[in-house]
Amino acid sequence: MSLKLLWAAIGAMFLWIAIGRSYDALWLNTNPALEDRRPSQLDNGSAGAPTGNAPGGAQKRMLEPPDASLEGAATQQAVQEHALAPPTPTCKTDWHACKSVEDAMNNFDGVITARVKCKTKADDENQIGDIKWPGLWGLDAFTYYSNDSDFPRSPIIIMITKNAQKQNQFGAYLHVDVACSYDFSANRALGVTFQAP
């Protein structure tokens, strides 16, 4: 029964993706608000000249070529310096830029990978029976966290799953909280503990 449910869910997911892509393609081809973005709809008028009226009275314009007077040495040097300057890191892409554990857990993209690795570590370290994770397909695993860390100075965050169910030696499921220590600098789960709530 479980295998049938899994195959049905996978089929539904692929159907959802196919419908979404078909809808996007249909919407892009029929939405008049996007006409000014289609190069095939623009005529070959002079650069910068209006090429007709778009729906709603907006003017469509082609991209204008850069002004030749801007190609001086100072401008080229400024462009090169701007191109060589590294982008400013944000908490979304770099955990070092996060101000606190809360900021990292809510904004850093690597938290998704951390949650998956913690879940895998807990499944591997579980010696008896199975673990039932909260949420659909266990997506609510490790959404809680401990604020005790000195993050980002210390790259270790303790992520917690509340109300998971762990099988005991008799086959009965008991409610447990699962805590996982995750090291963002090494990008790995260090350890997992199971506790009664």
N, C-alpha and C positions, 0 to 999 in steps of 0.2 A: 504494500500500500504506500509506503514511504517513497519508493522508487517511482511509482506512477505520479505521485504528487510532485516530485522533483522534475520529472520530464514535462509535466503540464506547466509548471512554473517557467521552465526554460523556454518552452514553446510560446508561452504568453509574452515573455520578455522579447523574443525575436519578433513576434508579431507587433508589439508595441514600437520597437525600433523601426520596423519597415513602414508602419503607418506614419510615424513621426517624420521619416525622411520623405515619404510621398507627399505629406501635407506641406513640408517646408518647400519642396520643389514646386508644388502647385501654387503656394502662396507667393513665392518669389516671382513666378511667371505671370501672375494675375493681379498683383498689388500695384495700382497706379502710383502710389506714393514712392515706389522704388524706381520709377522710370528714369529719373535723373541720374541714377547710378549705372544704368545699362549703356555701355559704349555703343551698341548697335543702334540705339535710338537717337544718338546725336548725329547731326549732319556735319559735313566737312567745311563749315564756315571758318572764318578767321579766328585765331586763338583769342579767347577772352570775349568774343562777341556773343551776344545772346543768340541761341539757336532755336528759339521757339518757346512757347508757353507750356509749362507743365500744368497738370491739374491743380487747381487752387490758386492760380495766378502767379505761381513762382516761376522765376526765369531759370532755364537750364544754362549752365556755362561750362565751357571746356576749360581744362587746366591751362593756365598761362605759363609760357616758358620763363625761366628766371631772367631777371634784368641783367644785361651785359655789364652794367656799371658796378654790380655787386661782386664781380669776380676779381677784385683787387687782392693784393697780397695779405692785407689785414683780415679780410673776410675769409680767405682760404685758411689762414692760421687759426682763426676762431673756430671754423668748422672742424679742423683737424683736432684741436684741443677738446672740443665737445665730443667728437667721435672717440677719442682716446680715454675720456673720463669714464671711470667705471660707474655703473648705475648705483644709485643709493639703495642699500639693502633695506627691505621691509620685513616685517614679521611674517608676512605671508610666504616668503620664499627663503628666509634665513632666520633660524631660531635665535641667533645671536642678537638680532635686532628686537626681539620681544622683551617687554619690560617686566613681565611677571609670568608666573605659571598660568594664570587665568588668560592673559594675552596670548600665550603660546597655544593653549588648548582650544581657544576660540578662533584663532586666526591662522596659525601655522599649517601649511599644507601637509607637512610630514607627519602630523598627528594621525592621519588615516593609516599610514604605513605602520606607525608605532602601535596603534590599536590592533591591527591584524597580526603583527608579530607577537604581541602580548597574548592574544587569543590562541595562537599556535603554540606558544610556550606553555600555556596553561593546559591545553589539550595533551601536549607531549608529557608533561610532568604528572598528569593525573594517572594514578596507578590502578584505580578501581572504577569500573563502569564508565559512564559517559557524563558529559556536562551539557546541560541545557542552558543556552545563553538567552538572555532576555531580548525581546524584540523580534521582528521578522528576520529570519536567517541570522540571528545573533548580531544585528547591526547596532544594538544598544550596549554592546560590550565595551567596557572601559571608557565610559563617557564622564565618569566622576573622577576627581583628582584631589590630591592632598596639597594644601597651600604651605606645607612645612618646608618646602625646598627653597634654597637660596638661588633660584633660577633668575637669570641665565648664567650667573657666575658658576654655579654647580649645574651641569647639564642633565641631572637625573631628576625625573618626575615620577611620582608614584601615582599610577592610574588605577582606578577602582571600578569594579563591576558590582553593583548591588543586586541582590535577589537572583543570582544564578542558582541553578539546581544541579547538585552533584549526587551521583549515585553512590550508595554505600555498598558494603559487601553482601547485603541481603537483596539488593536490587531496588530498594526504595530510594526516592529522590529527597534530598534534604536541601533546604535553602542555605546558601553560603554567600559570603562576600569574597570576591577574588581581588587581590591587590597585586599589581605588577610594577616592578621597578624598571624604568626604561631609560637608557642612556642615549641622549640625542647626539652626543659627539661620536660615539661608536656605532650609532644606529642599530642597537640591538637590545633585546629584553634581557635583563640581568637575572631576574628571579621572580617567582610567583608564590604567593601564600594564599591558603584557603582558610577562612574564619567563619564561624557561626555569626549571623547578624545580631 
